[in-house]
Amino acid sequence: MGISLYVSGVAPQSEYKLGSDCSGTDGATNRVLTLANTAVSSQERVYLDGVRLQQNTDYTVSHLSASSTITFIVPVWNTQKIQVDYFI
């Protein structure tokens, strides 16, 4: 049996976006993505074109009562696929 990557065996929620869903200019750094779910925990996993990014190296996250946002430190192109997995 494999090791579960999920907390207490609960599967994560996922959001699928494109770079064009971010604020800012195509190919720029510091683009911001606002997540649809405001109840995101601090256990998110962020993927850019299938590559898992590292928090505080590739992106930062802000959890406010009204919204959760991801700010990309790395350049994000409008055509890139973004996947965010998180627990609520």
Secondary structure, DSSP 8 states (H G I E B T S, - for coil): -----SGGG---EEEEEEGGGSSS-TTBSSEEEE-S-TT--S--EEEETTEE--BTTTEEEEE-SS-EEEEESS-B-TT-EEEEEE--
